[in-house]
Structure formats: structure tokens, C-alpha cells
Amino acid sequence: MIAGMAALVNAVQTNCDIADARHARDVSLCTYLLGMREFYRWEHELPYGVSPPRDAVGRWIAERETRWDLIVDEEFVVVPVAGREFDPFAAQQVNAALAGSGLVYGAGLGRFHKPHFFLGRLAREEQRGDARLLVCGCEYARDVSAIPAASQGATLIVRREALRQWLWEKAEGWNLKQQDGALKSALVSYGFDVDPQAAIERMTDGEIETLVLHEEGEIAAGRLLGSDWAPKLGSFTGKRAELLARAVRDNLADCLVTLPGLLQRGAADSLDSLHFWFSTFDGMRREMFPSLVTAYAESAVGAGGAAILLDAAAAGRAHFAALGRRLLEMDEAGIDALSREPATIAL
């Protein structure tokens, strides 16, 4: 690692805690408690499949919330690397200073302007066209809502631990009812019904590429929508307008890169990952793209399934690119109104 590792971890975790103090409770109670349960698991290094002790988790949450109340108004601290101090949001500069250390730093704003920070160990690095891909393994500092993948400029970051946690949560939820659908198909294809923990490990490694494809799609969508998109997204004061705008860009990204990329892979890998991707296709993204749901159902019967999905993706590229440009010309009130009737702009 590097000299000053303890101070670096402490600074990043401090910023994670301040961000959580301000925003961790901005979700439903159920989502909050599930997130805190998994955060407890991470902090205490508990393996998946072992239920955290309920009483201990309850005490830990109370203690954490007490600490949050004490630091909620504090400013984020600088990030110390190699004798220098960096702004906590200067991720590119921090990672440049960390070069050769085997560490990766992440910082940025997520949904509804929530800051996110993390520090992890670099597992592998590769060049993807004009983008640099960093895959992280063990994480030393993180906040409650760990985001599995993100792009920082021309750098794509995938967090394996966060992806594994997210997959385990989804699998646990499915296991309660075991409903038919895309998630069941994906889990069974990885052998979850035989050995759940081994299946989640295989699924984590297998679906890193799906996350990378989506982040490449985000970069491509950003080029299409132009430099005005990020300031527009950052200007929203309400949640509904932001949810709609993010759904439009997500659908555009997946039509540009993710779906075509998955369909170009080998037959078996493509099918497994398509099931996985469609298991995540929900919320407003799904409401605005019912024709893709129909195409997925039709692709499962008979020949020509890939062609059906590619045609749907091509239609989606045109539709969501045009819709994204339309949103750029609208004020927040107009976008908010559209978000309340997503069927009127659906494909």
C-alpha cells in the first residue's frame, strides 16, 4: 500500500459518514434498514449467508445515528495522499497521486445530489477504447449505499464488493417467493438453486462486463446529449424530474451500447446476461419502454430472438435521444409534469 494509509482511510470514511449523516435516511424505512444491515455486514466482515444478529445491528444503528447527528453539519475533509491534500471531489487528481499504489478512489454526486465516496484495492485495469477501466476488489472505506459502477470522466470504475452485495440482496429477496421471471432465469443459470454462495460469486464475475457496457453507454449517451446535460441534471430541486431524466439517459445508454454489446457475446453468456439485465429493468425506465419488455418476451420463443431485441434497441436509440434533447429545452416544472404521465412519452 502507501505511507499514510491509515490517515487516508480515515479521511475517506469520515467523508462517507458525513454524506450518510446528511442523506442516508432520505429513503423509505425498509430500504434504509436493509442498507444498514448490509453496511453492518461489510463493516464487521460477515460472510453472505450468515444473518447479522438483529439485536447487535439495532444497537449499532442507534450508535451510528447518534454519531451522524454530531457530524451532520461538518464540512468534508481533505484527502491526504503522499504528503499532499486534495479536495474530496477531485477524484482524478487523487487517483493520479495514488498511481502505482494498488488503490482506487471514487467520489461524485449520485441521485438527488447525494455525495458518494469510497476507497478500494485495484483488482485489474484495462483500456476500453478511449476509456480506462478500473475494477476494485476489497474496499477500505464506503458509505451506506454503495454504487456498483460509475464513470468519472473517461474512467470507468466497477466495485466488485458492491456488486456482490447488490446481487446477494436481490437473490435473497427473490428466494422468499421464488417468482418466475428474468431474475429467476438469471439465478438458475448461475446455479443459485444448487449452491447460492458459489452462484453469487460466479454471477458477480460474470456480470462485471454488463456493468462496464452500461457505463460505456453512459459515455456514448453523454456525447449525444452534449455538455448541457450534466448542468441540467444538477439544477433539479425535485426528485421526479431527476428520476425521469436519469431514466431517459439510462435507456439511451443501454440502447446504444449495453444491449447490442450483450447480444454480440457468445450465445450462452449472452442469454445469462440478458436475463440478468432484464431483471434490473424496472421503475420509470421500464414504464417508458414497454416495447422492449414485449421484445424480451418474444425473443424467448422461436428463432430470431437477437434480431427482435436489436430492432427494439435501434428504435430506442432514436426515441430516447430525441426525448433527451426535448428535456434539455424544458424547464423543471414541465419535466416534472411529464414524469407523472410516463405513458405519454413511452415507446
Secondary structure, 3 states (H helix, E strand, C coil): CCCCHHHHHHHHHHHHHHHHHHHCCCCCHHHHHHHHHHHHHHHCCCCCCCCCCHHHHHHHHHHHHHHHHHHCCCCCCCEEECCEEECCCCHHHHHHHCCCCCEEEEEEECHHHCEEEEEEEEEEEEEECCEEEEEEEEEEEECCCCCCEEEECCEEEEEHHHHHHHHHHHHHHHHHHCCCCHHHHHHHHCCCCCCHHHHHHHHHHHHHHHHHHHHHHHHHHHHHHCCCHHHHHHHCCCHHHHHHHHHHHHHHHHHHHHHHHHHCCCHHHHHHHHHHHHHCCCHHHHHCCHHHHHHHHHHCCCCCHHHHHHHHHHHHHHHHHHHHHHHHCCCHHHHHHHHCCHHHHCC
